[in-house]
Amino acid sequence: MSSESLAAATFLLTDAEKFSPDQEHLTQALLAFIRTHLPRRDHAVFVITGDAGTGKSAALAQAFTQLQTMARNRADGLLAGTRNTLLVNHQEMLKIYQEVAGASTVLHKKDFQKPTPFINAAARTGIMNDVTFVDEGHLLLTQPDRYNRFNQDNQLAEIIRRSWVTVLVFDPHQVLKLKSYWDWPRLHQVIDQRPHTVFDLDTLGRGAGDAAVHDWINAFTAGQIKPLPAPSDYDLRIFADGTPLYQLIEQRDATAGLARVLATADFPFTVFGPEQWYVTAGTLRLPWDKFSMTATPWAQRPETLHEVGSIYTIQGFDLNYAGVILGPSVGYDPVAHRVTMDIAQYQDQEAFKNRDDLPDLAAAKAQIMRNAINVLCKRGRHGLYLYAVDPILRRALLSAVHEKE
């Protein structure tokens, strides 16, 4: 694997020295849970939770690598020869997992799959999986989806049925579509009938451990603009125009690598087709990312420095620096002093399709929009640069800079 690939796949590193004590504790607790419940054949569930940037995927990957090592070297009587799979519903993350597997002597590319093919194959063959890991479990479908060839009611329930032990990463604040709408009550409806445990990984892996920045982002996505935190190792900046933001991202990419511009889904786009769609941020105009059939993830391709990444190309992927453009759907009410969501201006209508069983559909849609902002703002490990298209929101954010001073 190239040095660029290794840098991009930081969340998959399995060197224990790079892990926090909480991450190491999680790995040991998880393996102990598997050893306890695998012989019982009781469809047990281990849930890993924590905010974006807490190292959930890294710990999951480390535990899966350890499990596959024991399964394949046949040194462990209980785990030797076990059938184990890691599922991920996000195409860009699947590319990274398979790239890491290609450079490993322990992991195989077939160890990593998407949920629907796994479920359909298990239903067809009747073969039970010993341990099934699910990264980004909050992306699992909670209703049938003919387009994705999923005909049952809930992907997590189907995975649990077909696995003796299921390990799940879950963060309801990263739910991005109504057809995969999750919250804690909905999760417990599925797992409470099974033996289960919840491990809350609440240490900060991203943002150089800067809790103040982390809290500022959480407050913003919840609707509140606080004064910017005091200067720290984490570079948090607000911009009055998109062009200087982009220029700084170019500089960061040249010196540190893995710096990209991202945006909320507030600008017209289509996934397929010859059209090129653009994101406008003040004087800046850059094309949206395009769907790629290559095995290389979006942020690893050099040419994407000159594109704007979407939530679908960046979720679960660590950057060093992220420039985030908040589009027209993100506004500000100066009377209520609240960040607002305009559902009508959100261009990702696919995220809002096929849901009529939620008691407050408008609130669910607004929450999905806030979740997308949360994910985008927590991609940068060392810096976040913000620009708001809405002039009232932009002034409020720039005022937060002055309040800091």
N, C-alpha and C positions, 0 to 999 in steps of 0.2 A: 504494500500500500504506500502511496506517495505521502510526503510530509503534509501536503495540503489536505489529503483525505484524513490523515490522523488528526490534524487540527480541527477539521470540521466535525469529526466524530468524537469530540471530547466527552460527550455524555455516555459513550460506550466503552471508555477506557476501563480496564479491569485490574489495573495496578492498585492494590489495596492501600498503598502509601498515599495515593491521591484522594482518598476518601475521608470524610469526616468521621468522628467516632459514632455519630448517629447512623450514618450510612453503613458502617461496618456492623453495628449492632443490629440493624435491620437485616442485613444479609445472614447473620448467624441465626436470628429469630426465624427467618423465613425457612432456612434449611432445616431447623429443628421442627418447625410446623409440618414440613413435608415428611420428615422421618416419622413423625407421630401419626399422621393421618393416612399416609399412603397404604400401609398394611390394613387399615380399617375399611377401605373402600367406601367411605361415607360422603363422597362428593364435597369435601371441605373447601372453604374459600378463605384466602388470605388477601386482605385489601390494604394496599399501600396508598396513603393519601398525603396531601401536602400541597402548598401553593406552587405555582410555576417557578422553577429555578431552585427547588429544594433538593434536586438530585435523585428524583424517583427513578427515572429511566436508567441512570448510571448504576444505581444499586440493583435494579432489576436485571440489567445486563450482566453485572458481576455475578449475581446469584445464579443466573441461567448458565453462564459459562462454567461455574463450579459444578453445577448439577450435571451438565453434559460431560465434563471431564470425568466425574465419578461414574456416569452411565457407560462411558466408552472405554475406560481403562479397566473396567471390571474389578477394581480393587475394593469396592464397597459392596458388601453382600446384599444390602437392601436396595440400593439404587443402581447396581450394575445391570445393564441391559434395559433400563427403563425407556419408555417411549415418551419423549417430551418435545413440546413445540412452543415457540414464542409467536404470538399473533400481534399484528399491528395494522390498524385500519388506515394509516396515512401513507400514501405512496412514496413520498420523499423519505420518510423514515425507513420504510421497507428497503429502499435502495441502499441506505447507509448500513443497516443491519446485514444485508447480503454482501455488501462490499467488505465489511469487517470479517464475515464468515469466510469469504474467499481468501483472506490472508491468514486464516487460523488453521491450526492443525487439529483443533478440537471441534469447532463449529462447522456445520455444513449449511449450504444455502437452503436446502430443503427444511432445515430446522425453523425457518422463518416463513410465515404465510400470512395471508389476509383472512379475516374471520369467516366470510361467507364461503369460500372454497373449502376451508377446514370443516365447517359445519356440514356442508352438503356432502363432502366425502365421507365423513363419519356416519352420517345418516344412511348413505348408500352401502357402506361396508359393514357397519355395526362394530367396528374396532374402537375400543376405548383407549383414550390417551391416559398415560399415567399422570403427568403434570403439564398443565397448559398455562403459560404465562400470557397475560394480555397487557400490552403497553397502550397508553391512551385509551383506557377502557371507557371513558366518557364519550368516545366517538362511536360506540357500539349502537346498532339500531334498536329502537324500542317499538318498532312497528314493522309490518311487512313492507318490502321494497322490491317490486318486480324488476325495476331497472337493474338492481344489484343482485337479482336472482335469489333473494332471501324471502321465503314464503311463510316462515313462522312468525311468532309475535315478538320475540325478544332475543337478541343474539346472546346476551350474557346467560340467560336461562338455558339456551341450547348448548353453550360451551360447558356450563357446569354439568349438565346431564351427561355429556360425553367425555368427562374428565374425572379422574379420581380426586385430583387436587387442582384447584384453579387459583392462580395468583394474579391479582388485578391491580393496576394503577388507576386511581380514580380521583378526578378533580372536577367537581360540577361547574367551576368557574371557567372551564375550557370547553364547555358545550357550545357548538357552533351551528347546529341545525335542529329544527323541530323534530325531524324524523329520528334523531338520536337524542331526544330531550331527556336529561337525567337531573335528579336532585337526590338529596340523601333519603327522603322517604321512599322514592322509587327504587333506589338501590336496596334498601332494607326489605322491601316487598319481595325481592328476588332472593336475597341471601339469608334472611332470618330463619328460613326453614332448614338451613344447612348448618353444620358446625362452621364457625367463622371467627376471625379476629381482624381488628383494624389497627394498623400501625401508622401513626401520624408522624411523618418525617418533616419536622418544622424548622430545621436548620436552613440557612441560606447558602445555596450553592452558586447562584448567579449574582452579578452585581458586586463582586469583590467583597461580599459579606456586609454590604452597607445597608443596615436595617432602615435607616432614615429614608433612603431612596425607595426601598421596597415599600415602606409605609406610605410614601408620597404617591406612588403609582396606585396602590390599593385605594387610597382616598379618592384619587382622580377617577378611577374606573367606577367607583361608587357614587360619583357625582359632585365631589367637593374639590376645590382647588386650594391647596395650602401653600404657604410660602415655600419656595424651593429650599431644600436642605442646605446646610453649610457645605462649602467645598470639601471634597473628599477624593479618594482614589477613583471613585466612580464619576464619570463625566456626564452630568445631566444639564442640558441646555435647551432653551426655547428660542426659536428663530422667527423673525418678522417676515422672512421670505424663504421660498424653497431653494433658490439657487445657492446661497451660501451654505445651507444645510447639505446639499448634494456635494458641493466642493469640499466640505470637511470630511464627508464620507469617503470621497476619492482619496484624500490625504491619509485617512485612517487605514484604508485598504492597502495603500502603498507601503505604509510603515508597519502595520500590525496584522494585516490580512483579515478576511472575513468581515468586511463592513459592507452593508447593503441598505438601500432605501426600501421601505415598506409602506403600505397604505391600507386604510380601511376600504371596504368594498363599496365606495361611494362614487365610482366613476364607471361609465359603461364599459362592458367587456363581454366577450364570449370565449368559452374554453376552446372550441374548435373553429376552423374556418380561416380564410386567408386574411381577414381584416386585422389591422393593427390598431388597438385601442390605446388611448393615452391618459395619463394622470397629470393634472395641472395643479401646481402649487405656487401661486404668485407668478413670478417670471419663469419658473421651472416647468418644463414639459418633457416627460419621459414616457416611453411605452410601458404598458403593463407587461408582466412576465407572460410567456407563452407556454402552453402545455408541451412537455418534452417527453419523447419516447426513449431518451437515452438513459443509461444506468447511473449517470452522474447526477447527484442532487443539484437543484437549482443554484443554491448559494456557492457551490464549489466550482461552477463554471465561470471563467473570467469575464465573459461577455455580459453576464447578468449584473455586473457593476453599473451598467448603463440602462438597466430596467428598474421597474418598481415591483417588488415582491408582494404577493397576496397572502392571505392567511393560509391558503391551501398549499403554498410552496414552502412556508417557513415554520408552520406549527411543529413543535418538538425539536427544532433545530437551533443550536446555539450559534450566535454571531458574536464577534468581539464588540462591534459597534452597530447600532441600529438607528437609522433615521426614519422616523414615523410621521407620515402625512395623515392628519385627521381630516377626513373629507367633510362635505357639506352636511351630512346627517348628524354630525357631532356639533352641537351648539352650546349656548350658555344663556341662562336666564339671570340678568343682572339684578332683578328684584328679589328672586328667591335665592340667588347666589348658588345656583345648581347647574352642573353640566347636564345637557338635555340630549335625548335621542329622538331624531325625526325618522320614524319608520318608513314614511313615504319616500324618502330620499335614498334609502338603502338599496343599492343595486343588486345585491346578492339575493334575489327573490327565490332562488333554489333553497336557500336556508329556511325559508318560511313556508315551504310547501307541505301539504298533506298532513294537517293536524287540526282536528276539531274536537279533541277530547280534553283540552286544557281549560281550566276554569277561567283564566284571564289570558287570552291569547295575545293581546297587546303587550302586557307586562312580560310575557315569555319572549316575545320578539325583541323587546327593548333589552332584556337581559342577555340575549344572544349577541346583540350588538356590543354591549358592554364587555362581554366575555371575549369578543374578538379584539377589542382594544387592549384588554388585559394581556392576552397572548402576545400581541404585537409589541407592546411596551416592555415585555420581559424577555425579549430575544437577545438583547445586548448584554454580554457578560461584563463589559467595562465601560459602556457609555450608551446613552439614549439621547437623541436629538429630536425635538418635536416642532412641527409646524401645523397650525390650524387654518384651514381654508375659511371657516366662518370668522368674519372680522371681530365680532363681539367676543367670541371665545379666544381669539388670538390676543386681543387686548387684555383679557382677564389673565391669560397665561403669562404675558409679558409683565403685567403688574405683579404677578407672584415672584418674578425675578427681582423687581425693585424692592418688594417687601423684604426679600432675603437680605438685600444690601442695606 
